[in-house]
């Protein structure tokens, strides 16, 4: 299983809602945080998992709004 795939995902939406940051945190950490601090500029996280086709790498971008 040497095949590697890279997917870049960008979350867009209203600023100061906390929804984008909470969703990214839920995907990467599998946790939910009710209180988040505002994102300044952009933030990104990586998430990696196995599929039957190879290893998928997600580059998840969290924008400020």
C-alpha positions in Angstrom: 0.0 0.0 0.0 2.5 2.6 -1.2 0.0 4.8 -3.0 -0.3 8.2 -1.3 -3.0 10.7 -2.0 -3.1 14.4 -1.0 -6.4 16.3 -0.7 -6.5 20.0 0.2 -9.7 21.1 1.9 -10.6 24.8 2.6 -13.3 25.7 5.1 -15.0 29.0 4.3 -17.8 30.7 6.2 -18.8 33.6 8.4 -16.2 35.1 10.7 -16.3 34.7 14.5 -18.8 31.8 14.3 -16.4 29.1 15.6 -18.0 26.6 13.3 -15.1 26.1 10.9 -12.5 25.8 13.7 -14.7 23.4 15.7 -15.3 21.2 12.6 -11.5 21.1 11.8 -10.8 20.2 15.5 -13.5 17.5 15.4 -12.0 15.9 12.3 -8.4 16.0 13.4 -8.6 15.4 17.1 -12.0 13.7 17.3 -13.0 16.1 20.1 -15.4 19.0 20.4 -14.5 22.3 22.0 -17.4 24.7 22.7 -15.2 27.7 23.2 -12.7 28.5 20.5 -10.4 31.5 19.9 -10.8 33.3 16.6 -8.5 32.3 13.8 -6.2 35.1 12.6 -5.4 34.7 8.9 -5.4 30.9 8.2 -4.5 27.8 10.1 -4.1 24.3 8.7 -3.9 20.8 10.1 -3.0 17.4 8.6 -5.1 14.3 8.9 -3.9 10.9 7.6 -5.8 7.7 7.2 -5.7 4.4 5.3 -8.1 3.5 2.5 -8.2 0.4 0.3 -6.5 2.5 -2.4 -3.7 3.7 -0.3 -2.9 6.3 2.3 -5.0 9.5 2.2 -3.5 12.8 3.5 -5.8 15.6 4.2 -4.5 19.2 4.4 -7.3 21.0 6.1 -7.3 24.8 5.9 -9.3 26.9 8.5 -9.8 30.4 7.3 -10.6 33.5 9.4 -13.9 34.2 7.6 
